[in-house]
Amino acid sequence: MAKTTESLRDVGDSELFDRLAQAKEELFNLRFQSVTGQLDNSARLGVVRKQVARINTELREREIAAAEALLNDEETS
């Protein structure tokens, strides 16, 4: 497992949402720079896009795990 994925697993939900907002803002700025011709490192676009995807994946995994735990609690009750 990648180091970045492991670091996301150790972070709380609120921190993940903060990181997601920052990454989306950075992605917006990079796209804006790309359109205006001011972007120096075009590879950064892909890196930030993947960062957003990793964070969204981790949030979704947590959502699914919480739903399964709730379902299991209801079944045992």
RADATA-V727814 format. One line per field, one symbol per residue. ss: DSSP state (H for helix, E for strand, L for the rest). psi: psi as a letter, one per 20 degrees, with the letter a starting at -180 (. if undefined). burial: 1 if it has 9 or more other C-alpha atoms within 8 Angstrom, else 0. A space follows every 50 residues. Layout:
ss = ???
psi = ???
burial = ???
//
This chain:
ss = LLHHHHHHHLLLHHHHHHHHHHHHHHHHHHHHHHHHLLLLLLHHHHHHHH HHHHHHHHHHHHHHHHHHHHHHHHHHL
psi = qqhhghhhhiqrghhghghgggghgggghghghghijipgnhhhghghgh ggggghggggghgghgghggghhhhi.
burial = 00001101000000010011001101100110110000100000100110 110111011000000000000000000
//
